[in-house]
Amino acid sequence: MSKFLLVVITALLFLPEQTVRSEEIHLICTGKFELNRGRLIEPDWETTNLSINLGGLISLIDDGLLIKKGRTRMRRGSYYITHRDKNMRVKAKYSVNKKLGNYSVEYPQKNKVLIGTCEKGRG
């Protein structure tokens, strides 16, 4: 009996751990800034790739420059992602409507709002 128990314990030690991943959806969102900034030095539109974690944890935001992380909440048919800096100040608030595909980003520090639409992308 003790040899059998030793074999079972040894086998359990060498089994690979399985990581649990929650389901994610991938969206490609394109939007324009709400205010007309006059003559354009930079493009007035922005494309963002969102990987929204449906487990309500951390989502990834890829705006073409950096990959950022934000906490995800789901409420009233929309996804809300809040991106904060290292001092815990809100840098951007993303909201995506599930049914309509509307997308908006508020930048409180820059006083800008981006409005656009999203479509499902490949993960």
C-alpha positions, 0 to 999 in steps of 0.5 A: 500500500505504501509503494502505491501511495508513493507512486501516486504522489510522485506522479502528481508531482510530475504532472504539468500544471494547467493554467486557467484562462478566462474567455476573451473577446478581441475588438478592433475599434476606430474613432475620431476625436470629438472636437475639431482641432483645426489644421491637423498636425497629427491624424484626427482618428485612432485605431485601438485593438482591445482584448477584453477579459470576460472574467472581469480582470485585466484587459489589454489595450493596444493603440499602436504605440504601447500595450496598456492594461486596464481593469474591466467591468461589465455593466448595463450591456457595456464593457468599461475599462479604466487605464491608470498610471503608476500614481493611480490617476485615471489616464483613460476610460474606455467604454464599448457597448456590446449590442451597438458596437459604439466605442468611446474613450475619455482622456480626463487629463488631456480633456479629449474624447474619442468616439467611434465604432468597434468590430470583432477581430481575430484573437 
